[in-house]
């Protein structure tokens, strides 16, 4: 007998983890390129969606927005926030990174 399993879901994403996310905005919307799903943001950052979900829980990674008032509302990323986060985490050398990450040091 073959048992079918329900695809796993993550608590902050209502869609099954093995299905691609639909774009949050309709095609042609001028903001469509500025709003990214978790999958799109992960692809942009060359990370797995699970990494972005983990970053959200521990307060790391780029800022994100929740659409909907419940904890299961959709998590989206704004391209400008990702760009700003990347700029803030861009270093010219490992020494620059070390100095900027020390507690109490000015950036």
ABEGO torsion letter per residue (X at the ends): XBBBBBBBBBAABABBAABBBBBABBBGBAAAAABBBAAAAAAAAGBBAAAAAAAAAAGBEBBBBBBEABAABBBBBBAAAAAAAAAAABBABAAAAAAAABBGBBX
